[in-house]
Amino acid sequence: MTLQWSDCCIQEKQTVKNMNDKIRKNENRRNIALDSARGLAIIIIVIYHLVYKKQNGFFDNMVRESGWCIVPFFFAITGYFHDPQKRNIKETIIYREKALLIPTIRVTLIAFLLLGIYCVIFHGYTAPELFRDFVYTYLRPEISSKLIPDLSDPGMIFYYISAVWFIWTMAWSLLLFIPLAAFVSDDTKKNLICCLGLIIINIPLYLIFPKSPWNLAHVPVYTAIMLFGMLLRNTDLRERLNSLKPLAVVCITAAAVILHVLLYKYCGTDAMFDGVLGTKGWISVPVFFIQTFIGSIVLITLGRLISHTDRPAAFFSYTGKNSFFVLLLHLPFGLVYTDLLHNYHKLGTSYWYLELAGIELTPVIIVKSVIIAALSVLSSLCAALLRDHLSKKKK
């Protein structure tokens, strides 16, 4: 009897161990899927910024349609992983803002200093131009133009560090999101009411202020997206998607892609900018919110598919984990590589679409821009590796 009881205990322990291993494996797979989705998202942003495409061509529309839902996707992810019970509101705000802003300021200051020296030597930048771009970078154009009306238009350095707008918008959004997150907690009804209220508040702001995706006037709708990310976690949407059969997931994703394209084309929402058929006024704000939800489903599904591979999963998940570095550094690296390969500068010039400047878009120009984008991503990841190495040495 004793032997049988002992065998039973061993068998039970082994069963529990197997179950725990399976849970850890599934959790690891889910984390890889989410990191892969973030990696894919940031790669699309790099392509949008640095790769030349024919205006309104298939590839251009595909990148634009997906690209402008990607930055909001990161806001949704931030809300998804937020724990409103973790600290009190003041402590949470201080902790989150420090974690976001201190690394950003450190990295962008280094990038600005190096780019400043580079542009003085190779692009004839002057001290007033450096000051102007510094002010625009850290105070945002919509603020600095009011404080210093005589400032000229921003130049090359500003545009090649301009991806930092995402961080400033998130910093302001967190100030609004954290108190609201504590208020709504796990209450779905409160969450939806707050989301609706924020969308309504953002409509007049969208109509009054310039139609720019990086305008700080859009903080309310970005806050609503973060709250909605919390709601997705509370309703276990990701787990429900993971439990579906592959065919069902493919059908849902295909429907989401089609709906996203139709909304983008006919409701004029290009991150609250002009869509294919132009802006459609107040409807653009709620449509932008809906597009983010739809785009998030597509990205998470693609991340899940990538997670079932080996090398692609390793690359995209690592890129996703270091998406912060890629976001902040791909453009400074892109400026230097564009000069080295003697290609046209997309950002801060009239060459965003070459055909509008009367220049033929040749295969050579496209290939060079693809190489520039690839080198910029790899260089950003190398910077992340260096950061990790230095952090380990300090410990």
Beta strands, then each sheet from edge to edge (+ up, - down):
end
